[in-house]
Amino acid sequence: MATPSPRTQDSQPSIPAGVPPVVARWVDEVRALTQPARVHWCTGTSAEHDALVAELESRGELQRLDAATFPNCHLYRSDPSDVARVEHLTFVCTKHRDDAGPNNLWMAPGEAHRKMDDLFRGCMKGRTLYVVPYCMGPIDSPYSRCGVEITDSAYVVVNMGLMTRMGTPALERIAREGRFVKGLHSTGELDPNRRFIMHFPEELSIKSFGSGYGGNALLGKKCHALRIASWQARDEGWLAEHMLVVGIESPRGEKHYVAAAFPSACGKTNLGMLIPPATMPGWKVTTVGEDIAWLHPGPDGRLYAINPENGYFGVAPGTSPKTNKNAYDMIRHDTLFTNVAVTADNQPWWEGREGTPAIDWQGRPYDSKNGPAAHPNSRFTVRAKQNPSYAAEADMATGVPLSAIVFGGRRRSLAPLVYEARNWRHGVLVGSSVASETTAAATGAVGVLRRDPMAMKPFAGYNFGDYWRHWLSFEHRLKHPPKVFHVNWFRQDAAGKFLWPGFGDNLRVLEWILARIDGRAPARETPIGYMPSPADLRTEGLDLAPGALEELLRVDVAGWRTEYGGLREHLAEYGDRTPKELAIELDQGLERLDAAG
């Protein structure tokens, strides 16, 4: 066991100097409820990180990996029943059920507090209670927001130290502001039948019990940065979104910042760390954020973005020098891996990486009969600054001004390679229409359409109808709103072959988008928006099948009529909360389709 920090106390501690009274009172209430053996106030120092890692190693919870090939990297194996987010056990607890909306599971706040407090009562006996103050976003940014997570998991503390600005500076900011998001977490007994994640947006608080994994336990991530923050953003006049943010600089030195929202398996991480193809020399792409963006109206009437996170919690399988070299290089040192496999020479291994697994993610000798060697949702946690394409602007208090917002989904047909919304209001309709089709490998059936508006279906902390209305309000909040686009990298031909190469070549589409922003690129008006002609996209060096580009940029009028019918049904699920402006936009779209038909 590592020597306790000077800020670790017994179960009846004195409060360290400088702790805000509002935090001290809450910690004392939780201590009385959970009855820990010790209380540790986290400072966020490198010495504290090293001591926690050493403690986890000594207990056999962390395995140090090969120092020559993966220096200062460790492996953590979670309980086999605790390997992913549990959306079916995740609740939004508001006074009025309609405020949570049909997009969320709801429970009355009083009932939820009673249920959770019964679970937390005495759950930390013999354990350490860690107090984790953190800041989401640059510590000096007016757009950042702070929180405190109380947890009994040292693994969670190590992850939060990598993912957020964690420690004393965050506590000092809380002392100045007097407000923070309260997050209470315990691994409990890791019993799936005693596992719940409750959000109380009206109270800016979260309670999570029974899981030690990912978004269930790292409460600064999806719980705070999206579900609670989206409610907070609605009240305060900004947006909390499931978006990457990249800076794109042309050979002429022109630079734009683009935010993009994609559902899972739609190329989000690859776009966030895009490497320009060799056929486009002089282009530069830097990563401001890879998963979450907080968007605020700036003093000049533009929309500014910060990345509230300070690290990445990424999916390991499929990450390779070929698919995402920046991500692969980033995780070669000082990385915490979760549920990957291990080779005979103690290197981490996952599907898509060279080498041969010897031990699977559960610690058993690898046997293909037991399934994949690495869990399909195995992860890496790493500081963002290790990304070779890390943008220094990610630390700017002002954030970065957005020139475009891009939505995307995975569609075999219908959705063209790229189109531009007619205006902001139409752009909100485009965002609300985001959907992806499942694959046979995932569901046993191809083409099952899943609606995921703005890629926020699992994460919006309130009624989607109100959420869309809030988005629409930015038409009046911004003098210079970003242009809105939709992309689809996944169109296929009749044989199931992708028509577009994707990966770095997606920059060719972004080049047209940026030229549209600057007023330099032509576009043809179609019933669904503005689109390039085949000649408007750079294609030299591409090996496209004959007619592929024409098909990628074709508007299927009959198919879009059916699509709009399905979208109307989707919007109707939110009843009177759905803004009438979206219904009007939909009607106008159908009129344009009829005129083109």
Residue pairs with C-beta under 8 A, 6 or more apart in sequence:
1 55
1 58
1 59
2 51
2 52
2 54
2 55
2 58
3 51
4 38
4 40
5 40
5 41
5 43
5 48
5 51
7 16
7 40
7 41
7 42
7 43
8 38
8 39
8 40
8 41
8 128
9 38
9 39
9 40
10 37
10 38
10 39
11 31
11 35
11 36
11 37
11 38
11 39
13 31
13 39
15 24
15 27
15 28
16 41
18 168
18 171
18 172
18 175
19 41
19 171
19 175
20 171
20 174
20 175
20 178
22 174
22 178
22 180
23 131
23 133
23 148
23 171
23 174
23 180
26 148
26 182
27 39
27 129
27 131
27 148
27 150
30 120
30 129
30 150
30 184
31 39
31 129
33 117
33 120
33 121
34 120
34 121
34 122
34 123
34 124
34 129
34 152
34 186
35 122
35 124
35 125
36 124
36 125
36 127
36 128
36 129
36 152
37 124
37 125
37 126
37 127
37 128
38 127
38 128
38 129
39 128
39 129
39 131
40 128
40 129
40 130
40 131
41 131
42 48
42 130
42 131
42 132
42 133
42 157
42 161
42 166
42 167
43 167
43 168
44 161
44 165
44 166
44 167
44 168
44 169
44 170
45 167
48 161
48 167
49 158
49 161
52 154
52 157
52 158
53 62
53 74
53 158
55 154
56 62
56 74
56 76
56 154
56 155
56 158
57 63
57 64
57 74
61 76
61 154
61 155
62 74
62 75
62 76
62 155
62 336
63 74
63 75
63 76
63 77
63 342
64 73
64 74
65 73
65 74
65 75
65 337
65 342
65 346
65 347
65 348
66 345
66 346
66 347
69 332
69 345
69 347
70 332
70 333
70 335
70 347
70 348
71 333
71 334
72 333
72 334
73 331
73 332
73 333
73 334
73 335
73 336
73 337
73 348
74 335
74 336
74 337
75 337
75 338
75 340
75 342
75 348
76 155
76 336
76 337
76 338
76 339
77 338
77 339
77 361
77 362
77 363
78 212
78 213
78 338
78 339
79 190
79 212
80 362
81 190
81 192
82 190
82 192
82 195
82 211
82 212
82 213
82 216
83 213
83 339
83 375
83 377
84 213
84 214
84 377
85 214
85 215
85 216
85 222
85 458
86 195
86 197
86 211
86 216
87 458
88 105
89 195
89 196
89 197
90 105
90 196
90 197
90 199
90 458
91 104
91 105
91 106
91 107
91 112
91 196
91 197
91 198
91 199
92 100
92 104
92 105
92 106
92 199
92 201
92 227
92 461
92 462
93 100
93 106
93 107
93 108
93 109
93 112
93 198
93 199
93 200
94 100
94 106
94 109
94 200
94 201
94 202
94 462
95 108
95 109
95 202
97 106
98 463
98 577
99 462
99 463
99 466
100 106
100 462
100 463
101 460
101 462
101 463
101 464
101 465
101 466
101 574
101 577
102 463
102 464
102 573
102 574
103 457
103 460
103 463
103 464
103 574
104 460
104 461
104 462
104 463
107 115
107 198
109 200
109 202
109 203
112 198
112 200
112 207
113 198
113 200
113 207
115 196
115 198
116 184
116 196
116 198
116 207
116 209
119 186
119 188
119 194
119 196
119 209
119 210
120 184
120 186
120 207
120 209
123 152
123 186
123 188
123 209
124 152
124 186
127 152
128 152
128 154
129 150
129 151
129 152
130 150
130 151
130 152
130 153
130 154
130 156
130 157
131 148
131 150
132 148
132 149
132 150
132 151
132 156
132 157
132 160
132 166
133 146
133 147
133 148
133 166
133 167
133 168
133 170
133 171
133 174
133 180
134 146
134 147
134 148
134 149
134 160
134 164
134 165
134 166
134 167
134 170
134 220
135 144
135 145
135 146
135 164
135 165
135 166
135 169
135 170
135 173
136 144
136 145
136 146
136 147
136 164
136 165
136 220
136 224
136 225
136 229
136 294
136 308
136 309
137 143
137 144
137 145
137 165
137 294
137 306
137 307
137 308
138 144
138 165
138 306
138 394
138 395
138 396
138 397
139 165
139 169
139 170
139 173
140 397
141 306
141 396
141 397
141 398
141 399
142 397
143 238
143 294
143 296
143 304
143 306
143 397
143 399
144 173
144 306
144 308
145 180
145 181
145 224
145 229
145 232
145 308
146 170
146 173
146 174
146 177
146 179
146 180
146 181
147 180
147 181
147 182
147 183
147 219
147 220
147 224
148 171
148 174
148 180
148 181
148 182
148 183
149 156
149 160
149 183
149 184
149 185
149 219
149 220
150 183
150 184
150 185
151 157
151 185
151 186
151 217
151 219
152 185
152 186
152 187
153 185
153 186
153 187
153 212
153 217
155 212
156 185
156 212
156 217
156 218
158 336
158 381
159 218
159 313
159 336
159 381
160 166
160 218
160 220
161 167
162 310
162 311
162 336
162 381
162 382
162 383
163 218
163 220
163 221
163 309
163 310
163 311
163 312
163 313
163 381
164 170
164 220
164 309
164 310
164 311
165 310
174 180
179 204
180 204
181 204
181 205
181 206
181 224
181 228
182 203
182 204
182 205
182 206
183 205
183 206
183 207
183 208
183 219
183 220
183 223
183 224
184 205
184 206
184 207
184 208
185 206
185 207
185 208
185 209
185 217
185 219
186 208
186 209
186 210
187 210
187 211
187 212
187 217
188 194
188 195
188 209
188 210
189 210
190 210
190 211
190 212
191 210
192 210
194 209
194 210
195 209
195 210
195 211
195 216
196 207
196 208
196 209
196 210
197 206
197 207
197 208
197 211
197 216
197 223
198 206
198 207
198 208
199 205
199 206
199 223
199 227
199 228
199 461
200 206
200 207
201 227
201 228
201 231
201 232
201 461
201 462
202 231
204 228
204 232
205 228
206 219
206 223
206 224
206 228
208 216
208 217
208 219
208 223
211 217
213 338
214 221
214 313
214 338
214 379
215 221
215 222
215 223
218 313
220 309
221 292
221 309
221 313
222 458
222 459
225 240
225 292
225 294
225 308
225 309
226 240
226 241
226 242
226 292
226 456
226 459
226 460
226 461
227 459
227 460
227 461
228 461
229 240
229 294
229 308
229 461
230 239
230 240
230 241
230 456
230 459
230 460
230 461
230 462
230 467
231 461
231 462
232 240
233 239
233 240
233 294
233 470
234 462
234 466
234 467
234 470
237 296
237 297
237 477
238 294
238 295
238 296
238 297
239 294
239 295
239 296
239 470
239 471
239 474
240 292
240 294
240 295
240 308
241 259
241 261
241 292
241 293
241 294
241 295
241 454
241 456
242 261
242 291
242 292
242 454
242 455
242 456
242 459
243 259
243 260
243 261
243 289
243 292
243 293
243 295
243 305
243 405
243 455
244 259
244 260
244 262
244 268
244 269
244 271
244 272
244 287
244 289
244 290
244 291
244 293
245 257
245 258
245 259
245 260
245 272
245 287
245 288
245 289
245 293
245 305
245 307
245 400
245 402
246 257
246 258
246 260
246 271
246 272
246 274
246 285
246 286
246 287
246 288
246 391
247 255
247 256
247 257
247 284
247 285
247 286
247 287
247 288
247 391
247 393
247 400
248 255
248 256
248 257
248 258
248 283
248 284
248 285
248 507
248 510
248 514
249 255
249 283
249 284
249 285
249 286
250 282
250 283
250 511
250 514
251 281
251 282
251 283
254 514
254 518
256 403
256 404
256 514
256 517
257 288
257 305
257 393
257 400
257 401
257 402
257 403
258 402
258 403
258 404
258 405
258 406
258 510
258 513
258 514
259 293
259 295
259 305
259 402
259 404
259 405
259 406
259 482
260 268
260 271
260 272
260 405
260 406
260 407
260 408
261 405
261 406
261 407
261 408
261 431
261 434
261 454
261 455
261 456
262 268
262 271
262 407
262 408
262 409
262 455
263 409
263 410
263 434
263 435
263 436
263 450
263 452
263 455
263 457
265 410
265 436
265 442
266 408
266 409
266 410
266 436
266 489
266 490
267 408
267 489
267 502
267 506
268 290
268 291
269 290
269 314
269 315
269 324
269 327
270 323
270 324
270 502
270 503
270 506
271 506
272 287
272 289
272 290
272 291
273 285
273 287
273 290
273 324
273 326
273 327
273 387
273 389
274 285
274 503
274 504
274 506
274 507
275 285
275 325
275 326
275 389
275 504
276 283
276 284
276 285
276 504
276 507
277 504
277 505
277 507
277 541
278 541
279 538
279 540
279 541
279 542
280 507
280 508
280 511
280 538
283 507
283 511
285 389
285 507
286 389
286 390
286 391
286 393
287 326
287 384
287 387
287 389
287 390
287 391
287 394
288 305
288 307
288 391
288 393
288 394
288 400
289 305
289 306
289 307
289 308
289 309
289 394
290 307
290 312
290 314
290 384
290 387
291 309
291 312
291 313
292 307
292 308
292 309
293 305
293 306
293 307
293 308
294 305
294 306
294 307
294 308
295 303
295 304
295 305
295 402
296 303
296 304
296 305
296 306
296 399
297 303
297 304
297 474
297 477
297 478
298 304
298 398
298 399
298 401
300 401
300 479
300 480
301 478
301 479
301 480
302 401
302 402
302 478
302 479
302 480
302 482
303 401
303 402
303 474
303 478
303 481
303 482
304 398
304 399
304 400
304 401
304 402
305 399
305 400
305 402
306 394
306 399
306 400
307 384
307 394
309 384
310 383
310 384
311 381
311 382
311 383
311 384
312 327
312 330
312 380
312 381
312 382
312 384
312 387
313 379
313 380
313 381
314 327
314 331
314 379
314 380
314 382
315 377
315 378
315 379
316 331
316 337
316 340
316 348
316 350
316 374
316 378
316 379
316 380
317 350
317 351
317 352
317 372
317 374
317 376
317 378
318 350
318 351
318 352
319 327
319 328
319 331
319 350
319 352
319 353
319 380
320 328
320 352
320 353
320 354
321 328
321 329
323 352
323 503
326 387
326 388
326 389
327 387
329 388
330 382
330 386
330 387
330 388
331 337
331 380
331 382
331 386
333 386
334 382
334 383
334 386
335 380
335 381
335 382
335 386
336 380
336 381
336 382
337 348
337 378
337 379
337 380
337 381
338 378
338 379
338 380
338 381
339 361
339 374
339 375
339 377
339 378
339 379
340 348
340 349
340 350
340 361
340 374
340 375
340 378
340 380
341 348
341 349
341 350
341 357
341 358
341 359
341 360
341 361
341 366
341 373
341 374
342 348
342 349
342 357
342 358
342 359
343 349
343 355
343 356
343 357
343 358
344 356
344 358
347 355
349 355
349 356
349 357
349 373
349 374
350 373
350 374
350 378
351 372
351 373
351 374
351 376
357 366
357 373
357 374
358 365
358 366
359 365
359 366
360 366
360 367
360 370
360 371
360 372
360 373
360 374
361 372
361 373
361 374
361 375
361 378
362 370
364 370
366 373
384 390
384 394
391 400
393 400
402 482
403 482
403 483
403 514
403 517
404 482
404 483
404 484
404 485
404 513
404 514
404 517
405 427
405 431
405 482
405 483
405 484
405 485
406 484
406 485
406 486
406 487
406 513
407 430
407 431
407 434
407 454
407 455
407 484
407 485
407 486
407 487
408 434
408 486
408 487
408 488
408 489
409 415
409 434
409 435
409 436
409 437
409 452
409 488
410 436
410 437
410 488
410 490
411 435
411 436
411 437
411 488
411 490
411 491
412 437
412 446
412 447
412 490
412 491
412 492
413 491
413 492
413 556
413 559
414 556
414 559
414 560
414 563
415 486
415 488
415 491
416 488
416 491
416 528
416 531
416 552
416 553
416 554
416 555
417 487
417 488
417 489
417 491
417 500
417 509
417 549
417 552
417 553
418 485
418 486
418 487
418 488
418 509
418 512
418 513
418 531
418 532
418 553
419 485
419 486
419 526
419 528
419 529
419 530
419 531
420 483
420 484
420 485
420 513
420 516
420 523
420 529
420 530
420 531
421 427
421 429
421 430
421 483
421 484
421 485
421 486
421 529
422 529
422 530
424 472
424 474
424 475
424 478
424 481
424 484
425 472
425 475
425 581
425 585
426 484
426 529
426 585
427 483
427 484
428 468
428 471
428 472
428 484
428 581
428 582
428 585
429 582
429 585
429 586
429 589
430 484
430 486
430 529
431 453
431 454
431 471
431 484
432 453
432 454
432 464
432 468
432 567
432 570
432 571
432 582
433 451
433 453
433 563
433 567
434 451
434 452
434 453
434 454
434 455
434 486
435 449
435 450
435 451
435 452
436 449
436 450
436 452
437 446
437 447
437 448
437 449
437 450
438 445
438 446
438 447
438 448
438 450
439 446
440 446
449 566
451 457
451 570
453 460
453 464
453 467
453 468
454 460
454 467
454 471
456 467
460 467
463 574
463 577
464 574
464 577
465 574
465 575
465 576
465 577
465 578
465 579
466 577
468 578
468 579
468 582
469 577
469 579
472 579
472 581
472 582
474 481
475 481
483 513
483 516
483 517
485 513
486 529
487 506
487 509
489 498
489 500
489 502
489 506
490 498
490 500
490 502
491 498
491 499
491 500
491 551
491 552
492 498
492 499
493 499
493 545
493 548
493 551
497 545
499 544
499 545
499 548
499 551
499 552
500 544
500 548
500 552
501 542
501 543
501 544
505 542
508 537
508 538
508 539
508 542
509 537
511 537
511 538
512 521
512 532
512 536
512 537
515 521
516 523
516 530
521 532
521 536
522 532
522 533
522 536
523 530
523 531
523 532
523 536
524 530
524 531
524 532
524 533
526 555
526 596
527 555
527 557
527 560
527 589
527 592
527 593
527 595
527 596
528 555
528 560
528 589
528 592
528 593
531 553
531 555
532 553
533 553
534 549
534 550
534 553
537 549
539 549
555 596
557 593
557 596
557 597
558 597
560 589
560 593
561 590
561 593
561 597
564 586
564 589
564 590
564 593
567 586
568 583
568 586
571 578
571 582
571 583
571 586
572 578
